[in-house]
Each structure stands twice: as structure tokens, then as C-alpha cells.
Amino acid sequence: MFSPSKAGFRRLLPLLRPHMRRLTWGGVCMLIYVGCWPLLAWLAGQLIPAIGAGELILVIKVIALALCVFLVQKLAQFGQDIMLAGPALRVSQDLRRDLFAQLQKVELRALEKLSSGDLTYRLTEDADRVGEVIYKTIQDTTPSALQLLAVFAYMVWLDWQLSLATLLLAPLVAILVSQFGARVMKAAERSQQQVSDLAGLLGEAIQGLPLVRAFAAEPWLQKRFDAEVDLHRQARYKTLRLLALQHPVVGFIEAAGILTVLAIGAARIQSGGMDGQSFSSYVAALLMLIDPISHLTTNFNEFQQGQASLSRLREIEREPREPPDLEHAQPLGRLKGDLLLSHVSYGYEPDQLVLHDLCLEVKAGQVVALVGPSGAGKSTLFSLLLRFNTAQQGRILLDGHQLSQVKAQELRRQVALVPQRTTVFSGSVAEAIRFGRQVSDQKVKEAASLANAHDFIMGLPDGYSTQLEERGTNLSGGQLQRVAIARAVLGNPAVLLLDEATSALDAEAEAAVQLGLRRAMQGRTVLVIAHRLATVQEADQIVVLDQGRICDLGSHDELMARTGRYRELCERQMIRDLQSATTIH
Ligand code: ADP
């Protein structure tokens, strides 16, 4: 779980740099827009006494002028909004894109610890909120602040003493606003974390719904969900209560301030320090301050909430990254597939080794079966071969190249994985096999034929263009596996890592997958996490792993001749197979 921390919007400024041209034009429009306000206040000062004195011609002239100023101002506002909207939206788009790119680089083991629901929330809702703040800051906060400055400067020019009195009231408002702001931010942070937690729980719940139903655990899940929803409501309510309190308090102080200024102004006119016309302009200007102040207050709150979102987004940056490639990484070239593990030790936590001193030599084209109980370290070994993780001790060499010294992407093009449970993205079958690689349709078909998938794909309603549903639910388990095999062999890898599916396929589906696998394995070095006796028996070498150590190594016959861990495992599996065979028939 992430912990919120401070991070500023200032760090987003470099993202604005490419948009300087539009920003400049937007800025010019903004200056025209803002400059019209004091002019309008001045016109108000001319208009009010003229109306009072019944000077119709003057009134008409001033109104005509005011209309022109309004027209120019509104046109400038339109220009400003149009010019600034583009960069504002682009910055939030860039931010989201950057974060996603960073997410793709986060170390896999760190990624596994993060809740997918929480992450999704961050990259959608939090990113939206930050985008909104960026948009508002450029589009609304900046012109409001400038309007405040311009109008106030005009007021000082009109009567500095009265302006001083006005200014004395301002810090009171400012202190109150910032006090509220800090609280709103804290409350918003809590409330957003609650939504994230809720999203995390929802993610888990949706995945686990069938299981929950199977265990009749709906009331338990509902209770957990209700509790989470209640926490969210409470956190949100706290934010809303603060906001509800803030508006009337700040509003009342503003009103009291204006009335005080009016009283002082009246006294100034009486003492001859100011004339009626200037005072009318002054009051008009004063009224023109209310709007920007109110915008700034609201935006300040949103800014605080956005800050909370931004700091949650920035947490992704702090997750550990995949170590970068060495600067002088060796080019791999086409590999044969000779693999050598020399005294390899690895632990997810440096002081807790999961693999101990593994030594193994695999000749190109050999098939090696990895067997051992769950938790023995088989998947961890795969993660080292794909360089998801790097061995703390020892070396892994592929055709003499040390894995830590080659480019990860190059390595992964030649070491392909067929996972136990395949993930497919929604899209066509051909796209699932291509997985982003630029290869011809012919190559895709060849890979599918090799994986024994071509015939079933041709039988689908739209052949290779058939759209897969999310998680490939419109294909059977066996079909999905064959798609996964085709995907793995498409790049003609030298090494194939297979994690045999344990889920029961019916005999026919299994035979089809086996045929695909057998063809896919031809001419490659294959490491297979083996669950089936048949696979193990046919392997050139069998590595028996237990608690991260190789406790037995040899061919099936060699290992069966010994009374070791392997024979024990085999006998147990044979009994299990026999049992399941008798239950089926
Ligand atoms: P196998 O594939 O043989 O079932 P694994 O390689 O998955 O075994 O796990 C080996 C050991 O490493 C286990 O003790 C497991 O708890 C631990 N382990 C696996 N993945 C992680 C991870 N991402 N972070 C920390 N420990 C892990």
C-alpha cells in the first residue's frame, strides 16, 4: 500500500515547456482580458454619477464605450480559454502517459504487491483530478489572480488610504482560507485513500466472486464491503462538512469587509479626501474583487485536493524500478541456447535466500524438467532467466553471455515464456499472437500452425480476426494455451520456458496442447515446470528442487534407480494418476 506524501505541482512545470507558443498567445489574451477590468471600473465611476445627474447623452456614450470594452474583453477571454485549454489538457495527458510508462518499468515483485484496483484508481481518478487542477490553474487561477492584482492596483491609484484599510482586512480572509485549505487537503487525502481501498477491494471481489459464491461467503464479503463503503462515506462527509463551513465563513467575512470599506469611504468623502466619482469607481472595483477571490478560494481547495492526488500518483515513481541495462551491454546475436547456471543464489529479500547455490548445465536443444513441491523456487528460477530479478550470487550464462550484461529486451526476445495461465488482452486472435511485434500474417499463421492452433482459429467465426473477450473468455482453456504457445514461438526463441498448466483439461484438449508443445519445443532449449509424468519422463535432465536447492539431478531412469526425492514424488503422482483414472472411468 502506498503512503501519501508531499509533492508539488511545481515539478510539473517542465511539462509545459513544449507548449510555450500557445501559452504566450493565451497569456496575451489574458492580459487584455484582465486589463479591461480596471477600465470597466473606471467607466462605472463615470456612469453612476451621470445616471444620478440625469445626463442622458453622457450615459449613452459611457454605456456604448462599456459595451465595446465588454466585447473586447469577452473576445480576449475566448482567445485565452482556447489557447490555454490545449496545453492544459496536454500536460495532464503527458502526466498520465509518463506514469503509465513508469508503471511499466516498476520491478515485477514490487508490482505484484500493489493492488490493481488501487492502481487503476490512481491512474484514472487521481490523474483526472490532477488534470483538472492543471487546467484550472492555467485557465482560471492565473487570470483570477491577475484580475485581483490589476483591480487592486487601480484601487490603490484611486485612493491609497482606503485601499490600505481594504488590505488590512485581506490577511484575515487569507489566514482563514489557508487554515481551511490545509484541513481540506488532509480530509481529501483520507477520502481518496478510502476510494482507493474500495477500488482495491472491488478488484479482489470481482475476481473472487465465483469462489465467494462457492463458499457461500456472500454475507462476509458484503459486510467487508459495507464497512469499506461506510469508511469512505465518513471520510467524504468530513471533507464536505469542511467545505460547507468554509463558504459561509469566508463569505461573511467578505461581506463584513465590504461594508466596512463602504463606511470608511463615506467618511473619506465627507472629509473631502475623495470625490463621488472616484468612490463609485472604487466600489465597482471592489465588487470586481469578489469574483476572483471566490474563484481563488475554490481553486485553492481543489488545488489542495489535487495535491493529495498528485502525491499519490508520485508514489508510483518511488516504487523500485527494473535495473537498467548496462551502458555497454553486449549484443546477443542469434542464440543457440546453451545455458549454464553457476552457483546461483537469489532471495526476494537479500537476507532470505529462496534459491541456494544452483549449478546446472543445459546443452542447446535439451529439455529440462523442473520438479518439486510448491514453493521450491521453480517460478523464481524462471524469473531469473527472464531477468525479472537478478541473482545475488553466481552467474547465469546463455551461450556464454552473462544475463546481467545483456539488454533485457534482447534477452526476452530469445527466451519465451508460456505461462500456466495465459493473459490475453482484448483484441483479435492475430493481435494476441503478435503481442505488439511487427510480423507478417504469414508468420502469425506459421506460429499458430506450429502450436497446433491454426485449425481451431480457422474454425472461429472470423478466423484470425475473431475478437477475444477480456481474459479470453470466449476461448477454451486448451485453445488459450495454444494461443500462448503460438505467441511464444512467433519470435523463434532459442529458449522456451514452459509452466505446465495444472488445471485439468479433458483428454482431447490436453492431447491438442501436447502436440502444440511438442512441435514448439523442437530445436529449442526448454525448461519446463513439469506437473505431468509424461513430460518429466521424456526430459533429458530432471532437476528436483526442494526449498531452493537442487536435491536430485539426472534422467528419469537414473533418478528412479535411486531411492531419492524424485522416486518418492513419482510414486506419489503415479498413485494419484491411477486414482484419478479410476474415478473417471
Ligand atoms: P514454485 O514456483 O516452486 O512454487 P516460487 O518460486 O513461486 O516456487 O517460490 C519460491 C519461494 O519464494 C517461496 O517461498 C515464495 O514464498 C517466495 N516468493 C515467490 N515470489 C515472491 C515474491 N514476489 N516476493 C517474495 N517472495 C516470493
Boltz pocket constraint, residues with backbone or C-beta under 6 A from the ligand:
constraints:
  - pocket:
      binder: B
      contacts: [[A, 109], [A, 112], [A, 348], [A, 349], [A, 354], [A, 372], [A, 373], [A, 374], [A, 375], [A, 376], [A, 377], [A, 378], [A, 379], [A, 380], [A, 381]]
      max_distance: 6.0
